[in-house]
Amino acid sequence: MRIAQQFIEALPHARVLGLRLLSVSPGHAEIELPWAAHLVGDPATGVLHGGAVSTLMDTCGGAAVMAHPAANAGAATLDLRIDYMRAATPGQAVRARAECLRVTRSVAFVRATASDDDVERPVALMQGAFTLHAPRLAGEAT
């Protein structure tokens, strides 16, 4: 869990969005995006912007890869497909749950679901591929 938590804390974008790691287990992660007025995409409805939901799912997928015992590396998004099923309910947090399905030598495959309080009706579904790389230490040159 520690590496996933450090991963989220190191991402300035994740901090601005207020992403919170709720749980992590081998190959799985759950992250929450709290509803906030500055993340609304349509002021008339109060619905969260799709880009914020996309970042939530991408970050959750990366955390699931890092939590997979076979990965033993950092991850970067290689391919991401998100299908938006419905608008998130205004005023409610959105939670993403990701599972790392398979890890090869250089690529990990992930799927995730995002939902608000109505868990029976997902807000979005994601499938992604993440490239694996050795994690960099803080302050290490690129």
Salt bridges, closest charged atoms under 4 A:
GLU30 OE2 - ARG97 NH2 3.20
GLU32 OE1 - ARG20 NH2 2.48
GLU32 OE2 - ARG95 NH1 3.51
ASP83 OD1 - ARG81 NH2 2.83
GLU99 OE2 - HIS28 NE2 3.78
GLU99 OE1 - ARG111 NH2 3.55
ASP116 OD1 - ARG86 NH2 2.60
ASP117 OD1 - ARG95 NH2 3.23
ASP118 OD2 - ARG121 NH1 3.21
